[in-house]
């Protein structure tokens, strides 16, 4: 899987203001900014992203995904 394919999968299932991906095709590192994360704890945010990947996680097409998840307000505060 390419970074573009993974980004498209996430963006198709989750409203994202920003997605950054790095990885080697199996092990991925993502920074995801979404208003859908408002009021959710980190584990809930991660579960939401995993839900967008569906069977890709279960069939090992995406072996590992390490995430940093932010709301738009949290992301804006990071930029300061």
N, C-alpha and C positions, 0 to 999 in steps of 0.2 A: 504494500500500500504506500502511496506517495503522500507527502504532506498536503498537497492540493486535494487529494481524495478524502483524507481524514478531515481536513478543514470543511469541505463541502458536506460531509456527513454530519458534523457537529452543527454547522450553520443551518442545515435543513431541518433539524429537530429542536433547535434552541435559538431564541432571539439573541443575537450577539452584537455587541457594539465593537468588539475587538477580539481577534484570535491570533495568537502567535504560536507557531509550532516548530519544534526542532526534534530531530531523531534520526534513526538509522533504518526505518522501515518496519521495525518490530517494537523498539523501545522509544516512546515518545515523551516529550516534555511540552506542556501546553500552558499558556496563560490565556484565560478566557474571561471576558468582561460581559456580563449580561444583567439586564434589569430583572430577569427572572430569579436572580439570586437574592433579591431583597428579602430580608427577614428569615433567611435560611442559614443553618449552621453549615460548616465546611462539609461534613459528611453528606448532608442533603444536597448540597451543590454538586458534589462529585457523583452522587447517585443519579442526579438529573442528567449530567453529561454522559455517564455510562448508559443511561436509558436511550440516548440518541444513537449510540453505537450498536445497540441491539445484539444481533447474532455475530457481529464482527468481533466482539470480545469473546463470546462463547466458542467461536470456531477458530480462535487464535490468530485471526487476521491482524488484530491489534493485540499484541502480546502484553504490553505494559504501557500505561499512560499515567504519568505523574503530572499533577495539575496544581496551578495556582488559580484560584477563582475569585473574582472581584465583582462587586456591584459597580455601576458607573461612578458613584460618589467615592467609593473606596479607591478606584482606579485614578480618579482625578486627584485625590489626596496623595497618591503614590508619586505623581508627577511633580509635586512641589519640592 
